[in-house]
Amino acid sequence: MQRKESFNHAAKIYDESRPSYPDEVIDWIIHRTRVTKNDRLLEIGAGTGQATFKFAERGYKIHCIEMGQNLADLLIENGSEYDLTVDVCAFEKWKPKTSFKTSFIFSATAFHWIDHQVKYQKCYDLLTENGYLVLLWHVAPDTQLDQVKKAYDLLWEYCPDRKGTPKANHQLKLDRKVEIENSGYFVLEDYMDYHWKLVENKERLTKAFFSQSSFLSLDKEKQEALRSKVIDLYQSLDDTVEAEIHTTVYIARKK
């Protein structure tokens, strides 16, 4: 199983544990791009709606592309009150049923999974003149909690080929800027690095560990062995845990 496909096999846990996006970030994007409600926005990799609903509740119409059927089913169920349409398909293979152009494409913690040879050119082709591509990611600084550190040490023991040498957060953020600028299709017009505190209960934090691709792509035997060890570790955490999150936003305009 490819890592980018693994989330679909734990859609409920993903939906219950993945954080949304701060209102301050969404409002800044809308203010900065002046995106209107005339177009239907396009979202790539909508998941179960973590960013989708933040725009939808502000009155925007959105067409979502999500490659996982189970994720898409929850997206449709959770978003029944909004003006959403959903295609279940990988973005690389997606073909609109009718002629489709939009002034605004966004992707939240998903764009890195898309084929580099496809993603920027295809977004360019789908955007109207001077249209915007807006990319968001959550970046979690290194945790100070011993239990969480030990849990990740165990994870890398089960999948040592994936540990590698983790990039420092500042380098990861810079690399994403450079990638956009070097795409040849977009100009990076603005950037936000918004720091905020996420307060989680112990149960949700545990589920979040089990919703990540490195865990989900392990075989069932390794998952079960690791699951029991992580649950034991996390039992000693406080009932509520505060974590620092950096939400980074890249606003790119079509050349």
Phi, psi and omega in degrees: 000128175291148183299322182291342178269348189292330183300327183297335182276357177221047188299319182294316179296318177303314183295322184281340190244339185279130182287154175278200183239140184299144178302324181299324180290312181297316181295324177295318179299313181297317179295318185288322182268343184056035180297132181261174180264014180284321181274160165269119181290157178243126176245133180256124179071059188288343182060229178253015170107020184302319175260329183309308187290337177295324175279319183298320182289348175265008173097009181273141174273136187224134168256122186255140171245123180219125186281341182265123182297318181294319176297316181296322179299318178291323177301314180294317180296313183289334184255023185298336182276352185253168179270081182240144167235150187224131169247130178267103187188151169290141182301324181300329183258354187292132174231119180300144181291332177229172177302126187229125172221146179217160177265357190209117173242137176223156178212129186244111179051044181217339191295333182291344179279347188273145180307123183299330182286348186247318200298314185287317180295319182293319176297317178304314183293331183274346183269146172286172180304133181064020178290164185247140167250119183243121183243131180237146171218144164271132175236123181259120175298162179304130182287151176259000182275123182300321182297320181289318177302316180295324179297318180288327174299320177295318180302315182291336174293325180280335178222068185298335181292344183261350183291306180057206175248103184299139178285144172297149183303319182295326179288320177299315180295319179295317181300323179291323175299312183297320181299316179298313183295328182272358183295331182087354184246344188223153172250127178283111186266330182202161185211140176229139174234095188259120181260132181210167181255129177254120178260117184241149169274165187299320182296315181293322178296321177296316179298323180299321177299318183279359180261000184272153189296324181298323177285314186295333182273358173289156175289164188300322181297315179292322177302313183293321179295317181288322182303313183295323179292319181291319178300317178299318179297313186287343179298334182274359176288159172296160182298326174237141184232135178258128180235143176273134178235138170252121174257115182257139182230132179240118178257113183243137179253140178299133179290000000 
